[in-house]
């Protein structure tokens, strides 16, 4: 499947728009939100959902913390899903390319972050001088560069990538590709295990056990378990809120008694 210039352009626009999530809540970067748009543009939503769901499970436990920059899930998902569709639904190819592109883009983002550090003294000088038009210029330039840091590489890879991918795929032995396909089935378990190490705090295992019982033994579907989980989470939040307020109320009453 040969991508048209319009398709490459639309996917590059999508990559650039998702790039703004770096400065936001960092939720739009999730593969399950990025991949379906790629499938809609390329006309194969089924393959896009399969690949993006696999990548979501694989990268579920990843998140930028402190100075750590995670592999770029945005560009990785778009490129991996695209080439999985163009190669006829090859899940192994899509996951392998997504991982490779995500790591390469990670290095590019680190370089971009380093260069961006030099803008802060410039912005501080402009702010101290009271030049608000200068601040506007800095904001506009920053927004354009934030968009271009993913949009341009995405367009180049997609527009020139078919021949490159065909050569790389032909050079890879068949047993390696089959191994990658097998590994793609294991990676979601790795992603879930990373996530569980984060959420398994003191007492949290009880909620995991409850969800397992509701689904495995009571036969409730995902939607039912979700609504029950929301109810328990709300009650749990209320209890914590009451516990937080109790010491403060006690101290206030003690103050009045004195």
Phi, psi and omega in degrees: 000122181264126179282140175276166178297323180295317179297317177298319181294317180295318179292326176293321176298320179295319178297317179294320179294316179296337181297333179293345179292344176300329181258009182242210183286354179059046175247333180290342181286353184293135182304325181294339176267330183278314186301314181302327177295322176298316178297324178294318180293322184266356176078025178219078184289329182297308179298321180298319180292321180296312182293314183293325177294320178296316179292326178298315178293324181294318185257018187299324184272004183274144176191143179290122179227132181055238181263006183279130178252117181286161170307144188286099181292333183293300182292324179299316180294316182296313181291315181298316179294320180299311183284338171294322178287315183290338179264012175089030176082028179282104182295318181299318179296316181297315181292318181296314179293321179299318180294315181295313181294322180298320180290318179296317179293330176302317179294321178297319180292326177296318177296318179297319178296324178293316180295324183294339179299333181285348179282335186297314176299322177298312181295324180294318178296318180294320180294319180293332179280349180078016181274089183290332176294325176294322176296324177296319178298317179298318181295317181294315179298318179298318180295320179294315180294323178298323178289316187287337185298336176246328184295316182293310177299324179298315181295318182297315181296316182289321183286322182256001191278339184302311181293320180296315181295322179297319179293317180294316180297321179292330181280340181278128178300151182297324180292332177291316178297320178294325177294322178295321178297319178293321180294328179296336176280340180270327184303321177303324178295325178294316178298319179294321180294322177297317180296320182294326177294336179277316186273344184279063175276181182301121178087345184286339181297335181295324179290322176297317179296321178298314179298321179296317180294317180299322182275313188281322187256327179265350175072021179284143180280177185298320181296317180296316179297324180296313181293322176296320179296321178298319179297312180295321180296322179294315179297318180297320178295321178297317180299315179297322179295320179295319179297323179292326182280333186301312179299322180295318180294323180294318179294323178294318179295322178298323180294321180291326180295324178294000000 
